[in-house]
Amino acid sequence: MDRSKKLRKAIYKIDESMKNKFPIKNTKDILEDEINYCQKLIKVVEKEDNLKSKGTIEPSKRNSC
């Protein structure tokens, strides 16, 4: 859950309005749930052209999920 949290924070620095577009946060400490959440999170990020134009996410955050 720590990795997805770091990724969200990195994205919020670029565009705080993304909070409204992200899936509901994973609150369970179950690996399968975290993987599922990360996959949903990545799909949302990939669809957002404005993230591409405003800046990049550090590679360590990008590969965190």
N, C-alpha and C positions, 0 to 999 in steps of 0.2 A: 504494500500500500504506500510505502514511502516513495517509490519510484514514480508512481502516477501522480502523487502529490507534488513532487519536484517538477514534473512535466507541466502540470496545470499552472503552477506558479510562474514558470518561465513564459508560458503563453499569456498569462494575465499581464505580465510586464509589457507585452507587445500590444495586446488588445483586451482590456478588462471586460468588455461586453461579451466576450466568449463565455463567461460564466453562465449566461442564460441559454447557451446553445449546447453545453456539455451534458452528457448523460448523468443520471443521479450517481453520486459517488458510491463506491464500494465501501461498505462498512464492516464486511466480514473478513476475517483473516484466513480465507480459504483461497488457495492458489488458483483454482479454476475460475472463481469469481473475479479475481484480480486480472487474470488473463482476458476474460470476457469484457471486463470494464475497459481495459487498455485497448482492445480491438475496437470498441465503440468510440473511444476517445480519439484514436488515430483516424478513424473514418470521418469524424467531424472536422478535425484539423485539416485533413487532406482536401476537403471540399471548400475551405476558406481561402479564396484568392487574396484577401486583404492581409493575411498573415505573411504571405510570400512577399508582398510589396512593402510591408512595414519593417521587416527585419527577419533575421533568422534565429532559430533556436540553437543554443549551443549543442554541439554533437553529443555531449555527455547526457543532456536532457532528451535529445531526440531519440537516442537509442535506449532510453531507460525502461520503456515498457516492453 
